[in-house]
């Protein structure tokens, strides 16, 4: 089971990404690149995280309810 565990204290954190709706931290980056959609744990809205720019963007459109 220990093969699936990661000690986050051993990794170098690149930064934090804030939710554009509630301004709370929605994600931490540990060397990530690219884009990912996720739901904010605070306001529960979906955002698109751009890890190259370290910024979360608001999602608009019909696809939001499909998650």
N, C-alpha and C positions, 0 to 999 in steps of 0.2 A: 503493500500500500504506500510506502514512502516514495515510490517512483513518481507519484502524482502530486507530491507536496513541494512547494517552493517557499523558501524563506525570503520574504520581501525585503527584510533588513539587509540581506546580502547583495541586493541589486542596487544599481545607481538610478535614482529617479530623475528623469529628464524634466518633468514639470507636471502641472495640474491643469485640467481643462474645466472651465466654468460653464454651467448651463446658461444659455442666452435668455432664458425666461426668468429663472429665480436667482441667478448669479451664485448658486452653490456649486461646489466641486462635483462634477459628474464623472470624472475619470482621472486616473493617474497614468502617466506614461513612463515606461521602463524601456526605452529604446524602440518604441513602436513607430511605424510609418504607414502611410496610406489613410484610408477612410473607414469608418465603422458607424453604423447606426445603433443607438441604444436608447433606453428609457431612463430618464432622470429619476434617481431614487428619492428625490425630495418632492418635486412637483408632478412627477409621473408623465411628463410630456416627452415625446420622442425627438431626438436631436441627431444630427449627422456630425460626427467628430472627424476633423481633419488633423491627423497627428503630425503632418508635415508643417502645418501652420500653427499647431497647438491651439485650435479654436473650435468651438462647437457652433453649429449653424442651426437655425430654426428649420423645421421640415414643413413644407406646404404641399397640399394635394390629397388626392383620394387614397393613395397607398398607405397613409398613416394608420388607418383602421385595420389594415390587413395583418398587423403584427400580433 
